[in-house]
Structure formats: C-alpha cells, structure tokens
C-alpha cells in the first residue's frame, strides 16, 4: 500500500490488488517475504 500511496494513490480508495503488473511493486513484495511454504495436499472440497 505504501508503494502505491507514495506514487499518488488515495489512501481512502486503495484496494488490495489480486494481480500485480508493476515490476517495482512486485520487487517490494518479494523483498518482504520471510518464508515460503508449499503443500502438495489438495484443499478440502
């Protein structure tokens, strides 16, 4: 959110994105990752 607000987005209108096309924003998110977890188990139906 800070990334987009510093570039002119309105704080009251900001919505969490589902898909990110901005390479810069993706780098910010990747830099904040502490751990990654994956599961081969399928979720319940």
Buried (B, 14 or more C-beta within 10 A) or exposed (E): EEBBEEEEBEEEEEEEEEEEEEEEBEEEEEEEEEEEEEEEEEEEE
